[in-house]
Amino acid sequence: MPVLARAPGAYPVTFDVEYPAKLSRLSTLFRLLIAIPQLLVIYALGTVVGIITFIAWFAILFTRRYPKGLFELVVSFNRWTANVHAYMALLRDEYPPFSSDPGRYPVLYDVEYPEMLSRWLIFVKWFLVLLHQIVLYFLGLFAILAGIIAYFAILITGRFPRALFTYIVGVMRWYYRVNAYSSLLRDEFPPYSRRADARPGSGRAIAVSAVMIFPVSIGLIAAFVGVALLVGTITSSTERVSVRYADVLAGDSTAPVDIEGNVVVLLSAEDPYNLSGVFRKPRVGYRFVQFQLEITNVDSAFTSVNKQHFGLTDTDGRDQGPLLVQVRPLGRVQLERGETERVGVAFEVRDGANPSELTYAPGLAAFIPFGEKVRFEFR
């Protein structure tokens, strides 16, 4: 690869990849499989770099210097990793050497050694780059999409579209600058840029990054929660069954309800229910109420009958989980395919209030807003 001089004033981390005129379709097709040995190596190298960075943190704190031998070792390990990343991203066909020596692979990675480092920045660098990490996350999503498009382009034409190549290399350059800063190799703040000649970020960029991380993080969390709730609303469902409470007490069972490959029948209820000899007495002003259900796992991969999957709401609007779930054998928490079991679920209800809704979720709907559940509504 031609030696590329760093532009005057540019950020002191250099990363570039020589554009390939032609790429192998066969190598591209099996890239992940071929790269497994290298991936194992860089995983191990990452562990070593983490240990060295820990040692360097204290060295910088006391001496304001990154020990040069350790610095060069980290840079060499990062160079090896950069070679493998470029290979995995389909940017080059040549198999990366099991070596960290510069010039042996058409990928350029280097970091200029700093004579002095700030002993105070080591406490806040992780915080200052948070906004960078968020931006890189979204840039990385587009880079993955670009890589998928390039994958098929290479299989068809044998060439990596240059615009996509430039974009992916730019995102990787941005990443390696942020990585060098957060791993204590440089003190200059990374620029918000993919350009090779981008200068270090100014004091204003640092201030904006520190201030904006809070509203940006809050906005992203709100967006993710909103999307999760929206998806949950779309993908979850509750089968509602209206039944007279007096009929359930009389032993009139409900019609079978099919949810997530399970058939659920509410058989009966006992109010008040005597748990003496099995459980403690109810609290003063409360009584025990038990429901008997028949649950059949028809073809569900996950049918749980532990306490977290049942819930009761009373006429005063109070929600509660069961005190006791009775199923044979004692302590059983899951039904296998084809099994049918009677399950007794006991609650402690305040005197003067009656059960209003009994809910059962056989799967993950008990914990997250996805999946199906059945809700027996008493009138």
FITOR-837176 format. One record per residue (C-alpha): residue in one letter; x, y, z. Coordinates in nm, 3 decimals. Each point is the difference from the previous one (the first is absolute). Last residue first. Example, Ala and Ser with C-alpha at 12.3 -4.5 7.8 and 13.67 -1.06 7.14 Angstrom:
<recs>
<rec code="s" u="1.367" v="-0.106" w="0.714"/>
<rec code="a" u="-0.137" v="-0.344" w="0.066"/>
</recs>
This chain:
<recs>
<rec code="r" u="-6.930" v="-0.954" w="3.667"/>
<rec code="f" u="0.334" v="-0.175" w="-0.009"/>
<rec code="e" u="0.252" v="0.057" w="-0.278"/>
<rec code="f" u="0.219" v="-0.302" w="-0.081"/>
<rec code="r" u="0.315" v="0.126" w="-0.171"/>
<rec code="v" u="0.199" v="-0.223" w="-0.234"/>
<rec code="k" u="0.352" v="0.086" w="-0.115"/>
<rec code="e" u="0.189" v="0.026" w="-0.325"/>
<rec code="g" u="0.344" v="0.111" w="-0.108"/>
<rec code="f" u="0.197" v="0.321" w="0.036"/>
<rec code="p" u="-0.017" v="0.283" w="0.254"/>
<rec code="i" u="0.272" v="-0.155" w="0.221"/>
<rec code="f" u="-0.007" v="-0.198" w="0.327"/>
<rec code="a" u="-0.316" v="-0.215" w="0.008"/>
<rec code="a" u="-0.022" v="0.026" w="-0.379"/>
<rec code="l" u="0.309" v="-0.224" w="-0.003"/>
<rec code="g" u="-0.209" v="-0.318" w="0.008"/>
<rec code="p" u="-0.305" v="-0.154" w="0.165"/>
<rec code="a" u="-0.167" v="0.333" w="0.087"/>
<rec code="y" u="-0.292" v="-0.039" w="0.242"/>
<rec code="t" u="-0.225" v="0.281" w="0.121"/>
<rec code="l" u="-0.287" v="-0.007" w="0.250"/>
<rec code="e" u="-0.213" v="0.316" w="0.002"/>
<rec code="s" u="-0.252" v="0.148" w="0.248"/>
<rec code="p" u="0.046" v="-0.207" w="0.314"/>
<rec code="n" u="-0.218" v="0.135" w="0.280"/>
<rec code="a" u="0.056" v="0.271" w="0.258"/>
<rec code="g" u="-0.170" v="0.038" w="0.338"/>
<rec code="d" u="0.260" v="-0.213" w="0.175"/>
<rec code="r" u="0.338" v="0.051" w="-0.167"/>
<rec code="v" u="0.116" v="-0.281" w="-0.227"/>
<rec code="e" u="0.288" v="-0.243" w="0.057"/>
<rec code="f" u="0.055" v="-0.210" w="-0.312"/>
<rec code="a" u="0.017" v="-0.374" w="-0.074"/>
<rec code="v" u="0.062" v="-0.161" w="-0.340"/>
<rec code="g" u="-0.084" v="-0.369" w="-0.041"/>
<rec code="v" u="0.125" v="-0.162" w="-0.320"/>
<rec code="r" u="-0.150" v="-0.306" w="-0.162"/>
<rec code="e" u="0.242" v="-0.145" w="-0.253"/>
<rec code="t" u="0.000" v="-0.109" w="-0.363"/>
<rec code="e" u="0.317" v="-0.110" w="-0.180"/>
<rec code="g" u="0.037" v="-0.032" w="-0.379"/>
<rec code="r" u="0.310" v="0.221" w="-0.021"/>
<rec code="e" u="0.171" v="0.041" w="0.336"/>
<rec code="l" u="-0.143" v="0.203" w="0.286"/>
<rec code="q" u="0.221" v="0.227" w="0.211"/>
<rec code="v" u="0.039" v="0.110" w="0.362"/>
<rec code="r" u="-0.027" v="-0.315" w="0.210"/>
<rec code="g" u="0.061" v="0.067" w="0.367"/>
<rec code="l" u="-0.242" v="-0.265" w="0.124"/>
<rec code="p" u="-0.063" v="-0.273" w="-0.257"/>
<rec code="r" u="-0.272" v="0.090" w="-0.060"/>
<rec code="v" u="-0.114" v="0.360" w="-0.004"/>
<rec code="q" u="-0.098" v="0.243" w="0.274"/>
<rec code="v" u="0.097" v="0.363" w="-0.054"/>
<rec code="l" u="0.017" v="0.202" w="0.322"/>
<rec code="l" u="-0.003" v="0.361" w="0.110"/>
<rec code="p" u="-0.112" v="0.115" w="-0.343"/>
<rec code="g" u="0.100" v="0.336" w="-0.147"/>
<rec code="q" u="-0.184" v="0.319" w="0.073"/>
<rec code="d" u="-0.177" v="0.293" w="-0.161"/>
<rec code="r" u="-0.228" v="0.230" w="0.200"/>
<rec code="g" u="-0.285" v="0.171" w="-0.187"/>
<rec code="d" u="-0.251" v="-0.013" w="0.287"/>
<rec code="t" u="-0.198" v="-0.263" w="-0.193"/>
<rec code="d" u="0.298" v="-0.234" w="0.013"/>
<rec code="t" u="0.275" v="-0.058" w="-0.258"/>
<rec code="l" u="0.171" v="-0.339" w="-0.008"/>
<rec code="g" u="0.320" v="-0.121" w="-0.165"/>
<rec code="f" u="0.157" v="-0.322" w="-0.121"/>
<rec code="h" u="0.326" v="-0.055" w="-0.195"/>
<rec code="q" u="0.240" v="0.103" w="0.278"/>
<rec code="k" u="-0.137" v="-0.273" w="0.227"/>
<rec code="n" u="0.123" v="-0.296" w="-0.202"/>
<rec code="v" u="-0.206" v="-0.181" w="-0.263"/>
<rec code="s" u="0.224" v="0.048" w="-0.304"/>
<rec code="t" u="-0.078" v="-0.124" w="-0.349"/>
<rec code="f" u="0.293" v="0.047" w="-0.241"/>
<rec code="a" u="0.045" v="-0.177" w="-0.335"/>
<rec code="s" u="-0.376" v="-0.015" w="-0.052"/>
<rec code="d" u="-0.165" v="-0.283" w="-0.194"/>
<rec code="v" u="-0.305" v="-0.108" w="0.198"/>
<rec code="n" u="0.102" v="0.092" w="0.353"/>
<rec code="t" u="-0.323" v="-0.051" w="0.190"/>
<rec code="i" u="-0.099" v="0.210" w="0.302"/>
<rec code="e" u="-0.298" v="-0.076" w="0.223"/>
<rec code="l" u="-0.064" v="0.277" w="0.248"/>
<rec code="q" u="-0.120" v="0.000" w="0.360"/>
<rec code="f" u="-0.026" v="0.338" w="0.170"/>
<rec code="q" u="0.056" v="0.060" w="0.372"/>
<rec code="v" u="-0.101" v="0.290" w="0.224"/>
<rec code="f" u="0.153" v="0.059" w="0.343"/>
<rec code="r" u="-0.144" v="0.259" w="0.233"/>
<rec code="y" u="0.105" v="0.341" w="0.131"/>
<rec code="g" u="-0.096" v="0.236" w="0.284"/>
<rec code="v" u="0.257" v="-0.148" w="0.237"/>
<rec code="r" u="0.263" v="-0.178" w="-0.204"/>
<rec code="p" u="-0.081" v="-0.341" w="-0.141"/>
<rec code="k" u="0.113" v="-0.308" w="0.197"/>
<rec code="r" u="0.327" v="-0.160" w="-0.103"/>
<rec code="f" u="0.024" v="-0.273" w="-0.260"/>
<rec code="v" u="-0.068" v="-0.370" w="-0.040"/>
<rec code="g" u="-0.153" v="-0.101" w="0.333"/>
<rec code="s" u="-0.261" v="0.270" w="-0.034"/>
<rec code="l" u="-0.044" v="0.113" w="-0.359"/>
<rec code="n" u="-0.377" v="0.039" w="0.011"/>
<rec code="y" u="-0.137" v="0.193" w="-0.297"/>
<rec code="p" u="-0.254" v="0.278" w="0.029"/>
<rec code="d" u="-0.094" v="0.004" w="-0.284"/>
<rec code="e" u="0.062" v="-0.317" w="-0.199"/>
<rec code="a" u="0.026" v="0.028" w="-0.377"/>
<rec code="s" u="-0.070" v="-0.235" w="-0.289"/>
<rec code="l" u="0.116" v="-0.152" w="-0.328"/>
<rec code="l" u="0.166" v="0.288" w="-0.187"/>
<rec code="v" u="0.110" v="-0.172" w="-0.321"/>
<rec code="v" u="0.326" v="0.070" w="-0.184"/>
<rec code="v" u="0.116" v="-0.159" w="-0.326"/>
<rec code="n" u="0.361" v="0.070" w="-0.092"/>
<rec code="g" u="0.163" v="0.059" w="-0.341"/>
<rec code="e" u="0.057" v="0.369" w="0.064"/>
<rec code="i" u="-0.351" v="0.056" w="0.133"/>
<rec code="d" u="-0.307" v="-0.221" w="-0.063"/>
<rec code="v" u="-0.290" v="0.055" w="0.246"/>
<rec code="p" u="-0.224" v="-0.292" w="0.098"/>
<rec code="a" u="-0.357" v="0.099" w="0.096"/>
<rec code="t" u="-0.043" v="0.091" w="0.365"/>
<rec code="s" u="-0.069" v="-0.241" w="0.284"/>
<rec code="d" u="-0.314" v="0.014" w="0.213"/>
<rec code="g" u="0.112" v="-0.096" w="0.351"/>
<rec code="a" u="-0.251" v="0.205" w="0.200"/>
<rec code="l" u="0.273" v="0.250" w="0.089"/>
<rec code="v" u="0.064" v="0.044" w="-0.374"/>
<rec code="d" u="-0.370" v="0.062" w="-0.058"/>
<rec code="a" u="-0.011" v="0.257" w="0.281"/>
<rec code="y" u="0.293" v="0.185" w="-0.156"/>
<rec code="r" u="-0.194" v="0.039" w="-0.323"/>
<rec code="v" u="0.236" v="-0.036" w="-0.298"/>
<rec code="s" u="0.153" v="0.230" w="-0.263"/>
<rec code="v" u="0.300" v="-0.149" w="-0.179"/>
<rec code="r" u="0.261" v="0.236" w="-0.141"/>
<rec code="e" u="0.280" v="-0.137" w="-0.221"/>
<rec code="t" u="0.286" v="0.245" w="0.035"/>
<rec code="s" u="0.224" v="0.075" w="-0.295"/>
<rec code="s" u="0.360" v="0.096" w="-0.056"/>
<rec code="t" u="0.172" v="0.069" w="-0.334"/>
<rec code="i" u="-0.145" v="0.339" w="-0.088"/>
<rec code="t" u="-0.019" v="0.146" w="0.349"/>
<rec code="g" u="0.341" v="-0.144" w="0.081"/>
<rec code="v" u="0.143" v="0.152" w="-0.315"/>
<rec code="l" u="-0.137" v="0.338" w="0.103"/>
<rec code="l" u="0.121" v="-0.041" w="0.358"/>
<rec code="a" u="0.346" v="-0.099" w="-0.118"/>
<rec code="v" u="0.007" v="0.289" w="-0.249"/>
<rec code="g" u="-0.097" v="0.246" w="0.272"/>
<rec code="v" u="0.259" v="-0.142" w="0.240"/>
<rec code="f" u="0.267" v="0.027" w="-0.270"/>
<rec code="a" u="-0.101" v="0.359" w="-0.081"/>
<rec code="a" u="-0.007" v="0.102" w="0.367"/>
<rec code="i" u="0.344" v="-0.154" w="0.052"/>
<rec code="l" u="0.129" v="0.179" w="-0.310"/>
<rec code="g" u="-0.141" v="0.335" w="0.114"/>
<rec code="i" u="0.142" v="-0.039" w="0.350"/>
<rec code="s" u="0.340" v="-0.088" w="-0.144"/>
<rec code="v" u="-0.007" v="0.297" w="-0.238"/>
<rec code="p" u="-0.113" v="0.235" w="0.278"/>
<rec code="f" u="0.287" v="-0.115" w="0.226"/>
<rec code="i" u="0.279" v="-0.047" w="-0.258"/>
<rec code="m" u="-0.051" v="0.355" w="-0.127"/>
<rec code="v" u="0.191" v="0.174" w="0.280"/>
<rec code="a" u="0.320" v="-0.205" w="-0.005"/>
<rec code="s" u="0.010" v="-0.025" w="-0.379"/>
<rec code="v" u="-0.069" v="0.374" w="-0.038"/>
<rec code="a" u="0.281" v="0.082" w="0.242"/>
<rec code="i" u="0.246" v="-0.229" w="-0.180"/>
<rec code="a" u="-0.096" v="0.144" w="-0.339"/>
<rec code="r" u="0.048" v="0.352" w="0.138"/>
<rec code="g" u="0.344" v="-0.094" w="0.124"/>
<rec code="s" u="0.084" v="-0.094" w="-0.355"/>
<rec code="g" u="-0.005" v="-0.346" w="-0.155"/>
<rec code="p" u="0.322" v="-0.119" w="-0.158"/>
<rec code="r" u="0.044" v="0.076" w="-0.372"/>
<rec code="a" u="-0.157" v="-0.202" w="-0.281"/>
<rec code="d" u="0.243" v="-0.094" w="-0.279"/>
<rec code="a" u="-0.114" v="-0.362" w="-0.038"/>
<rec code="r" u="-0.366" v="0.101" w="-0.008"/>
<rec code="r" u="-0.257" v="-0.202" w="0.195"/>
<rec code="s" u="-0.085" v="0.292" w="0.228"/>
<rec code="y" u="-0.119" v="0.090" w="0.347"/>
<rec code="p" u="0.357" v="0.074" w="0.104"/>
<rec code="p" u="0.170" v="-0.196" w="0.277"/>
<rec code="f" u="0.110" v="0.200" w="0.308"/>
<rec code="e" u="0.378" v="0.021" w="0.025"/>
<rec code="d" u="0.129" v="-0.190" w="0.305"/>
<rec code="r" u="0.139" v="-0.303" w="-0.181"/>
<rec code="l" u="0.071" v="-0.366" w="0.085"/>
<rec code="l" u="-0.230" v="0.003" w="0.305"/>
<rec code="s" u="-0.233" v="-0.284" w="-0.111"/>
<rec code="s" u="-0.284" v="0.252" w="-0.043"/>
<rec code="y" u="0.203" v="0.216" w="-0.238"/>
<rec code="a" u="0.140" v="-0.286" w="-0.208"/>
<rec code="n" u="-0.345" v="-0.161" w="-0.024"/>
<rec code="v" u="-0.157" v="0.327" w="-0.110"/>
<rec code="r" u="0.259" v="0.033" w="-0.276"/>
<rec code="y" u="-0.041" v="-0.367" w="-0.093"/>
<rec code="y" u="-0.378" v="0.041" w="-0.031"/>
<rec code="w" u="0.023" v="0.307" w="-0.222"/>
<rec code="r" u="0.240" v="-0.184" w="-0.229"/>
<rec code="m" u="-0.239" v="-0.298" w="-0.010"/>
<rec code="v" u="-0.286" v="0.231" w="-0.099"/>
<rec code="g" u="0.218" v="0.153" w="-0.273"/>
<rec code="v" u="0.105" v="-0.341" w="-0.131"/>
<rec code="i" u="-0.369" v="-0.097" w="-0.021"/>
<rec code="y" u="-0.092" v="0.317" w="-0.190"/>
<rec code="t" u="0.291" v="-0.021" w="-0.243"/>
<rec code="f" u="-0.081" v="-0.362" w="-0.085"/>
<rec code="l" u="-0.369" v="0.085" w="-0.048"/>
<rec code="a" u="0.094" v="0.274" w="-0.246"/>
<rec code="r" u="0.251" v="-0.230" w="-0.172"/>
<rec code="p" u="-0.243" v="-0.283" w="-0.067"/>
<rec code="f" u="0.203" v="-0.314" w="0.090"/>
<rec code="r" u="0.072" v="-0.197" w="-0.316"/>
<rec code="g" u="-0.031" v="-0.366" w="-0.105"/>
<rec code="t" u="-0.313" v="0.084" w="-0.200"/>
<rec code="i" u="-0.272" v="-0.234" w="0.129"/>
<rec code="l" u="0.148" v="-0.138" w="0.322"/>
<rec code="i" u="0.168" v="0.335" w="0.067"/>
<rec code="a" u="-0.328" v="0.191" w="-0.044"/>
<rec code="f" u="-0.173" v="-0.252" w="0.227"/>
<rec code="y" u="0.245" v="0.066" w="0.282"/>
<rec code="a" u="0.006" v="0.374" w="-0.074"/>
<rec code="i" u="-0.373" v="0.027" w="0.073"/>
<rec code="i" u="0.048" v="-0.188" w="0.327"/>
<rec code="g" u="0.300" v="0.217" w="0.088"/>
<rec code="a" u="-0.195" v="0.319" w="-0.066"/>
<rec code="l" u="-0.274" v="-0.123" w="0.235"/>
<rec code="i" u="0.262" v="-0.078" w="0.264"/>
<rec code="a" u="0.153" v="0.345" w="-0.054"/>
<rec code="f" u="-0.345" v="0.156" w="0.041"/>
<rec code="l" u="-0.033" v="-0.169" w="0.338"/>
<rec code="g" u="0.355" v="0.105" w="0.085"/>
<rec code="l" u="-0.082" v="0.365" w="-0.064"/>
<rec code="f" u="-0.284" v="-0.040" w="0.249"/>
<rec code="y" u="0.224" v="-0.150" w="0.267"/>
<rec code="l" u="0.281" v="0.240" w="-0.086"/>
<rec code="v" u="-0.223" v="0.296" w="0.088"/>
<rec code="i" u="-0.084" v="-0.158" w="0.336"/>
<rec code="q" u="0.364" v="-0.083" w="0.069"/>
<rec code="h" u="0.110" v="0.353" w="-0.088"/>
<rec code="l" u="-0.259" v="0.135" w="0.246"/>
<rec code="l" u="0.149" v="-0.225" w="0.267"/>
<rec code="v" u="0.354" v="0.117" w="-0.081"/>
<rec code="l" u="0.018" v="0.263" w="0.278"/>
<rec code="f" u="-0.113" v="-0.246" w="0.265"/>
<rec code="w" u="0.270" v="-0.262" w="-0.060"/>
<rec code="k" u="0.257" v="0.280" w="-0.023"/>
<rec code="v" u="-0.094" v="0.130" w="0.345"/>
<rec code="f" u="0.247" v="-0.141" w="0.254"/>
<rec code="i" u="0.290" v="-0.042" w="-0.245"/>
<rec code="l" u="-0.043" v="0.368" w="-0.085"/>
<rec code="w" u="0.150" v="0.100" w="0.334"/>
<rec code="r" u="0.350" v="-0.148" w="-0.042"/>
<rec code="s" u="0.037" v="0.179" w="-0.330"/>
<rec code="l" u="0.249" v="-0.163" w="-0.234"/>
<rec code="m" u="0.359" v="0.085" w="-0.093"/>
<rec code="e" u="0.234" v="-0.113" w="-0.279"/>
<rec code="p" u="-0.282" v="-0.139" w="-0.211"/>
<rec code="y" u="0.087" v="-0.285" w="-0.242"/>
<rec code="e" u="-0.165" v="0.042" w="-0.340"/>
<rec code="v" u="-0.252" v="-0.273" w="-0.071"/>
<rec code="d" u="0.015" v="-0.221" w="-0.307"/>
<rec code="y" u="-0.224" v="-0.212" w="-0.219"/>
<rec code="l" u="0.042" v="-0.048" w="-0.375"/>
<rec code="v" u="-0.166" v="-0.299" w="-0.165"/>
<rec code="p" u="0.156" v="-0.159" w="-0.307"/>
<rec code="y" u="0.170" v="-0.267" w="0.215"/>
<rec code="r" u="0.368" v="-0.059" w="0.087"/>
<rec code="g" u="0.081" v="0.370" w="0.026"/>
<rec code="p" u="-0.016" v="0.022" w="0.378"/>
<rec code="d" u="0.089" v="-0.308" w="0.209"/>
<rec code="s" u="-0.289" v="-0.134" w="0.206"/>
<rec code="s" u="0.029" v="-0.358" w="-0.119"/>
<rec code="f" u="-0.214" v="-0.300" w="-0.073"/>
<rec code="p" u="-0.040" v="0.143" w="-0.348"/>
<rec code="p" u="-0.347" v="0.102" w="-0.118"/>
<rec code="y" u="-0.134" v="-0.210" w="-0.291"/>
<rec code="e" u="0.005" v="0.211" w="-0.314"/>
<rec code="d" u="-0.346" v="0.077" w="-0.132"/>
<rec code="r" u="-0.039" v="0.356" w="0.131"/>
<rec code="l" u="-0.294" v="0.225" w="0.089"/>
<rec code="l" u="-0.226" v="-0.300" w="0.061"/>
<rec code="a" u="-0.094" v="0.137" w="0.347"/>
<rec code="m" u="0.156" v="-0.312" w="0.153"/>
<rec code="y" u="0.331" v="0.077" w="-0.172"/>
<rec code="a" u="-0.008" v="0.362" w="0.117"/>
<rec code="h" u="-0.080" v="-0.114" w="0.354"/>
<rec code="v" u="0.285" v="-0.252" w="-0.013"/>
<rec code="n" u="0.253" v="0.263" w="-0.104"/>
<rec code="a" u="-0.133" v="0.243" w="0.261"/>
<rec code="t" u="0.041" v="-0.266" w="0.270"/>
<rec code="w" u="0.364" v="-0.055" w="-0.095"/>
<rec code="r" u="0.056" v="0.376" w="0.005"/>
<rec code="n" u="-0.169" v="0.020" w="0.341"/>
<rec code="f" u="0.247" v="-0.261" w="0.129"/>
<rec code="s" u="0.288" v="0.205" w="-0.139"/>
<rec code="v" u="-0.137" v="0.319" w="0.153"/>
<rec code="v" u="-0.038" v="-0.175" w="0.337"/>
<rec code="l" u="0.359" v="-0.130" w="-0.011"/>
<rec code="e" u="0.133" v="0.339" w="-0.107"/>
<rec code="f" u="-0.169" v="0.163" w="0.298"/>
<rec code="l" u="0.124" v="-0.270" w="0.239"/>
<rec code="g" u="0.359" v="0.062" w="-0.108"/>
<rec code="k" u="-0.051" v="0.376" w="0.011"/>
<rec code="p" u="-0.133" v="0.008" w="0.355"/>
<rec code="y" u="-0.294" v="0.247" w="-0.024"/>
<rec code="r" u="0.118" v="0.312" w="0.176"/>
<rec code="r" u="-0.162" v="0.243" w="0.244"/>
<rec code="t" u="0.220" v="-0.155" w="0.274"/>
<rec code="f" u="-0.241" v="-0.089" w="0.283"/>
<rec code="l" u="-0.341" v="-0.006" w="-0.171"/>
<rec code="i" u="0.150" v="-0.099" w="-0.335"/>
<rec code="a" u="0.166" v="-0.308" w="0.153"/>
<rec code="f" u="-0.320" v="-0.081" w="0.188"/>
<rec code="w" u="-0.207" v="-0.003" w="-0.318"/>
<rec code="a" u="0.279" v="-0.182" w="-0.185"/>
<rec code="i" u="-0.045" v="-0.308" w="0.220"/>
<rec code="f" u="-0.374" v="-0.017" w="-0.076"/>
<rec code="t" u="0.070" v="0.062" w="-0.369"/>
<rec code="i" u="0.246" v="-0.292" w="0.000"/>
<rec code="i" u="-0.263" v="-0.233" w="0.148"/>
<rec code="g" u="-0.261" v="0.105" w="-0.256"/>
<rec code="v" u="0.251" v="-0.038" w="-0.282"/>
<rec code="v" u="0.069" v="-0.358" w="0.113"/>
<rec code="t" u="-0.370" v="-0.085" w="-0.006"/>
<rec code="g" u="-0.038" v="0.153" w="-0.344"/>
<rec code="l" u="0.294" v="-0.206" w="-0.124"/>
<rec code="a" u="-0.182" v="-0.318" w="0.102"/>
<rec code="y" u="-0.308" v="0.100" w="-0.199"/>
<rec code="i" u="0.233" v="0.108" w="-0.281"/>
<rec code="v" u="0.142" v="-0.351" w="-0.019"/>
<rec code="l" u="-0.336" v="-0.178" w="0.005"/>
<rec code="l" u="-0.124" v="0.225" w="-0.278"/>
<rec code="q" u="0.310" v="-0.081" w="-0.205"/>
<rec code="p" u="-0.068" v="-0.374" w="0.025"/>
<rec code="i" u="-0.369" v="0.055" w="-0.096"/>
<rec code="a" u="0.073" v="0.210" w="-0.311"/>
<rec code="i" u="-0.049" v="-0.277" w="-0.256"/>
<rec code="l" u="-0.348" v="-0.078" w="0.129"/>
<rec code="l" u="-0.106" v="0.365" w="-0.005"/>
<rec code="r" u="0.136" v="0.060" w="-0.350"/>
<rec code="f" u="-0.162" v="-0.299" w="-0.174"/>
<rec code="l" u="-0.181" v="0.182" w="-0.282"/>
<rec code="t" u="0.255" v="0.281" w="-0.015"/>
<rec code="s" u="0.285" v="-0.247" w="-0.053"/>
<rec code="l" u="-0.189" v="-0.159" w="-0.289"/>
<rec code="r" u="-0.091" v="0.331" w="-0.164"/>
<rec code="s" u="0.359" v="0.121" w="0.011"/>
<rec code="l" u="0.048" v="0.377" w="-0.013"/>
<rec code="k" u="0.132" v="0.227" w="-0.275"/>
<rec code="a" u="0.150" v="0.350" w="-0.016"/>
<rec code="p" u="0.043" v="0.014" w="0.376"/>
<rec code="y" u="-0.007" v="0.342" w="0.174"/>
<rec code="e" u="0.291" v="0.033" w="0.243"/>
<rec code="v" u="-0.129" v="0.032" w="0.354"/>
<rec code="d" u="0.060" v="0.295" w="0.230"/>
<rec code="f" u="0.044" v="0.079" w="0.368"/>
<rec code="t" u="0.225" v="0.261" w="0.156"/>
<rec code="v" u="-0.038" v="0.123" w="0.357"/>
<rec code="p" u="0.164" v="0.336" w="0.074"/>
<rec code="y" u="-0.305" v="0.204" w="-0.110"/>
<rec code="a" u="0.099" v="0.221" w="-0.291"/>
<rec code="g" u="0.208" v="0.314" w="0.057"/>
<rec code="p" u="0.218" v="-0.062" w="-0.305"/>
<rec code="a" u="-0.150" v="-0.286" w="-0.208"/>
<rec code="r" u="0.132" v="-0.342" w="0.098"/>
<rec code="a" u="0.228" v="-0.138" w="-0.267"/>
<rec code="l" u="-0.133" v="-0.304" w="-0.183"/>
<rec code="v" u="0.256" v="-0.270" w="-0.073"/>
<rec code="p" u="-0.117" v="-0.193" w="-0.305"/>
<rec code="m" u="-0.132" v="-0.346" w="0.081"/>
</recs>
